């Protein structure tokens, strides 16, 4: 049961991260972008786990997507969200000079949230994960292929 939950539960937490991103976006809070990035990272990690691969401690989404097999039909979608990497680390802190990086606003953030949501739901569908059931095991715990 462990491997299946290691695939399914990151997708479930990613769903909650996106709920938080939406709520914070409505408040104009800069942490909405961070939660959106965290959701993207969890989705990519779940896809990699299904591939039998481990992303390690990295947060570079593009490097993580590179590890997904080219034969996996889920690979192109995370490519569209790998630009969120900047919101994982450097964006969260002031620069050495004290400057606070600009947060994405309104429409740009909404696009990011929609893209991550689409990738999340496609991964959940293809991996057979019910996002609403915390202990349910995925129906397809292995690699996704066309």
Secondary structure as UniProt FT lines:
FT   HELIX           2..27
FT   HELIX           31..50
FT   TURN            51..52
FT   TURN            56..57
FT   HELIX           61..66
FT   TURN            70..71
FT   TURN            73..74
FT   HELIX           75..79
FT   TURN            80..81
FT   HELIX           82..87
FT   TURN            88..89
FT   HELIX           90..92
FT   TURN            96..97
FT   HELIX           106..127
FT   TURN            131..132
FT   TURN            134..135
//
